[in-house]
Amino acid sequence: MTSRPHGIPAPASYSHWVRQVFARMQPQRDDLVSLFESSVSEPLDLLSKLVGDSFGESITPHYESAFASGNPHVIAMLAREYGVAREQVLTTTGATGALSLVYRALLRPGDRLLVESPGFDLFGLLARACGFEADSFARTGPRFTIDPAAVERALTPATRLVVLSNLHNPSGFMVPEETLRELGAIADRHGIYVIVDEVYAPYAGEAVKPAVTLGISPRVISINSLTKIYGLSTLRCGWIVADAEVMEPIRTLNREVEFAISKLSHAVAARILENPAPYRERTAAIVDRARPFIDAYHARWLDEGLVEGELPPHGCIAFPRLVGIEDTRDFADWLADERGVIVAPGAYFGAPGHVRIGFGIDAARLELGLEIMTGAMHSYRDARTRAGETGMIS
């Protein structure tokens, strides 16, 4: 049978789907292989040592109040990294907190957003939670490119914000600098803002520069966090970097409504930003060990007619289209229940025939998961063919 019984609706969001899968699976088995992760694992050894050093015999001087305007050490280091004034940096409770703050500060009743598709569903879901509606523009082709002219045509008189990611989530591909420059020019012409979610950008090293540092438009806003490149979602340390004038209403709203930034976690974040090399080197080593496996299996899948698409040159995620499997949400449920491997269904990113695979994990677990998935794609596709597309999988 399929994993989702007849009459039970599919989860409405990606985060809901992930929670549902783990709630269903974890009590039953401890041999799950998670290929849905969108970052490397938490660096527990490094984090444990740093916390011990910071709060052992003495308390780190980085442990300062983050209530008024954020941890001053974090702000100073980010300003130096981005090459901007401190007034252009605002720290937040993760990248999600940053997005929510920008939406609420810059949008007014009746305003609309324009978000990329495929894309992270939270861009639109968060907008609706804040009381705003979102339209979409398409990222197309094997590298999910953005056509600035198509973006401009998709604008409406109510469009106030354009939201995209670089590196792209879910595909991992890079937005060329020239495309960002054209989007900045569009923002200037129409008096709108462009938000660039850059949580995956550090995976590309010098190949991707933060959008705000390109000098393309004061209407371009960068958002980032420690979540992806460091595997430190638990710290909930994010930030916004923008033109000082653009930042003013965001900062004003932050002063009025935000109390959530953790003094403790942002002090730890300051210590990490002060010496990021061990964390970045660990991440690079994980991805370097994993890359040959995803390269080899992706080539095999192409040869066997199981997938279409390209692998991105950077990062730890890929977004192939599965050949002959249109409902990848059903496939992902079946794969988790029957084979113990979890991948992210493309439907939650606006591309139902795709799956997002996270390969920034232990190489041995990755190889096991990819091998299981290879056989599962054949079995699932063959079973559906035999069943005459009835949806009944044995």
Secondary structure as the mmCIF struct_conf table of DSSP 4:
data_model
#
loop_
_struct_conf.conf_type_id
_struct_conf.id
_struct_conf.beg_label_comp_id
_struct_conf.beg_label_asym_id
_struct_conf.beg_label_seq_id
_struct_conf.end_label_comp_id
_struct_conf.end_label_asym_id
_struct_conf.end_label_seq_id
BEND BEND1 SER A 3 ARG A 4
TURN_TY1_P TURN_TY1_P1 HIS A 6 GLY A 7
HELX_LH_PP_P HELX_LH_PP_P1 ILE A 8 PRO A 11
BEND BEND2 ALA A 12 SER A 13
HELX_RH_AL_P HELX_RH_AL_P1 TYR A 14 MET A 25
TURN_TY1_P TURN_TY1_P2 GLN A 26 GLN A 28
BEND BEND3 ASP A 30 ASP A 30
STRN STRN1 VAL A 33 SER A 34
BEND BEND4 SER A 38 SER A 39
HELX_LH_PP_P HELX_LH_PP_P2 VAL A 40 GLU A 42
HELX_RH_AL_P HELX_RH_AL_P2 LEU A 44 SER A 54
STRN STRN2 PHE A 55 PHE A 55
BEND BEND5 GLY A 56 SER A 58
STRN STRN3 ILE A 59 ILE A 59
TURN_TY1_P TURN_TY1_P3 PRO A 61 HIS A 62
TURN_TY1_P TURN_TY1_P4 PHE A 67 SER A 69
BEND BEND6 GLY A 70 GLY A 70
HELX_RH_AL_P HELX_RH_AL_P3 PRO A 72 TYR A 82
TURN_TY1_P TURN_TY1_P5 GLY A 83 GLY A 83
BEND BEND7 VAL A 84 VAL A 84
HELX_RH_3T_P HELX_RH_3T_P1 ARG A 86 GLN A 88
STRN STRN4 VAL A 89 THR A 93
HELX_RH_AL_P HELX_RH_AL_P4 GLY A 94 LEU A 106
TURN_TY1_P TURN_TY1_P6 PRO A 109 GLY A 110
STRN STRN5 ARG A 112 SER A 117
BEND BEND8 PRO A 118 PRO A 118
TURN_TY1_P TURN_TY1_P7 ASP A 121 ASP A 121
HELX_RH_AL_P HELX_RH_AL_P5 LEU A 122 ALA A 129
TURN_TY1_P TURN_TY1_P8 CYS A 130 GLY A 131
STRN STRN6 GLU A 133 THR A 140
TURN_TY1_P TURN_TY1_P9 GLY A 141 PHE A 144
STRN STRN7 THR A 145 ILE A 146
HELX_RH_AL_P HELX_RH_AL_P6 PRO A 148 ALA A 154
TURN_TY1_P TURN_TY1_P10 PRO A 157 ALA A 158
STRN STRN8 THR A 159 SER A 165
BEND BEND9 ASN A 166 LEU A 167
TURN_TY1_P TURN_TY1_P11 ASN A 169 SER A 171
HELX_LH_PP_P HELX_LH_PP_P3 PHE A 173 PRO A 176
HELX_RH_AL_P HELX_RH_AL_P7 GLU A 177 HIS A 190
TURN_TY1_P TURN_TY1_P12 GLY A 191 GLY A 191
STRN STRN9 TYR A 193 ASP A 197
TURN_TY1_P TURN_TY1_P13 VAL A 199 TYR A 200
HELX_RH_3T_P HELX_RH_3T_P2 ALA A 201 ALA A 207
BEND BEND10 VAL A 208 VAL A 208
HELX_RH_3T_P HELX_RH_3T_P3 ALA A 211 LEU A 214
TURN_TY1_P TURN_TY1_P14 GLY A 215 GLY A 215
BEND BEND11 ILE A 216 ILE A 216
TURN_TY1_P TURN_TY1_P15 PRO A 218 ARG A 219
STRN STRN10 VAL A 220 SER A 225
BEND BEND12 LEU A 226 LEU A 226
HELX_RH_AL_P HELX_RH_AL_P8 THR A 227 TYR A 230
HELX_RH_3T_P HELX_RH_3T_P4 SER A 233 LEU A 235
STRN STRN11 CYS A 237 VAL A 241
HELX_RH_AL_P HELX_RH_AL_P9 ALA A 244 VAL A 257
HELX_RH_AL_P HELX_RH_AL_P10 LYS A 263 GLU A 274
BEND BEND13 ASN A 275 ASN A 275
HELX_RH_AL_P HELX_RH_AL_P11 ALA A 277 ASP A 303
TURN_TY1_P TURN_TY1_P16 GLU A 304 GLY A 305
BEND BEND14 LEU A 306 LEU A 306
STRN STRN12 VAL A 307 GLU A 308
BEND BEND15 GLY A 309 GLY A 309
BEND BEND16 PRO A 313 CYS A 316
STRN STRN13 ILE A 317 ALA A 318
HELX_LH_PP_P HELX_LH_PP_P4 PRO A 320 PRO A 320
STRN STRN14 ARG A 321 LEU A 322
TURN_TY1_P TURN_TY1_P17 VAL A 323 GLY A 324
HELX_RH_AL_P HELX_RH_AL_P12 THR A 328 TRP A 334
HELX_RH_PI_P HELX_RH_PI_P1 LEU A 335 ARG A 339
STRN STRN15 VAL A 341 ILE A 342
STRN STRN16 ALA A 344 PRO A 345
HELX_RH_3T_P HELX_RH_3T_P5 GLY A 346 PHE A 349
TURN_TY1_P TURN_TY1_P18 GLY A 350 GLY A 350
TURN_TY1_P TURN_TY1_P19 PRO A 352 GLY A 353
STRN STRN17 HIS A 354 HIS A 354
STRN STRN18 VAL A 355 GLY A 358
BEND BEND17 ILE A 361 ILE A 361
HELX_RH_AL_P HELX_RH_AL_P13 ALA A 363 ARG A 386
TURN_TY1_P TURN_TY1_P20 ALA A 387 GLY A 388
BEND BEND18 GLU A 389 GLU A 389
BEND BEND19 GLY A 391 GLY A 391
#
